[in-house]
């Protein structure tokens, strides 16, 4: 469940941040959920976002059984330049202009417990699929992010290397179409687009490979996982401010198809599914 938590909290976190700007009677620029500093909504000062959300997703990356979890939220930003939260990490836009932003990024790379435990779970049972595979410790990943806006289209990229645990390298590329819709009532901000994730052999072996020792303990066939595309998919969100004072709500969902060695892993083939679905909502207030 920790790995599934990692897959969705980035969208949840940034969606909540974007959902809660104070809005005026004039159209405001829209911003799609991103893995770097959100654009368009924040002013140049400091902001604090407090709230919570819930999502429904696989117990682990590749699982075919799902459960629901509730996630608290605390985020600090300074305009478009700095952001920090437990879920998305901390980043600083060294390059920051109207179209392009880029800078260093440090994130928490959540691991995986073989007992399937997740303290945020509100429904569903602990998965027994991972017993015998050992724990993957949570670590810090150091890297960077970049995004480029071209009208209603935003190109996004991020990459990082874990400094301990599996010491793997991951990279993500995505494209979002985001649009502001104005009619009777508050504006609605919609965003959707495709995304693809790549990982090196260290990462893929940790999450999808099966050593001989793990095979003996779990009953799964040994498998060496190499580098390559982990998965691709599409996601979207609907963001709606509820008040002029800073309260907003977000609904989001996504679909991911595992591929490469992740899809060939005996863990996924025998105990899971290549198709991964996620959905949830979030509510937050901006101070």
Secondary structure, DSSP 8 states (H G I E B T S, - for coil): -HHHHHHHHHHHHHHHHHHT----SS--------SS---SS--SSEEEEEEEEEEEEESSTTBS-EEEEEEEEEEEEETTTEEEETTTEEEE-SEE-SSEEEEEEEEEE--B-TT---TTEEES----TTTTS--B--EEEEEEEEEEEETTEEEEEEEEEESSTT--EEEEEEEEEEEEE-SSSS-EEEEEEEEEEEE-HHHHHHHH-B-HHHHHHH----B---SEEEEEEEEEEEEEE--TTSEEEEEEEEEEEE-HHHHH-HHHHHHB-SEEEEEEEEEEEE-
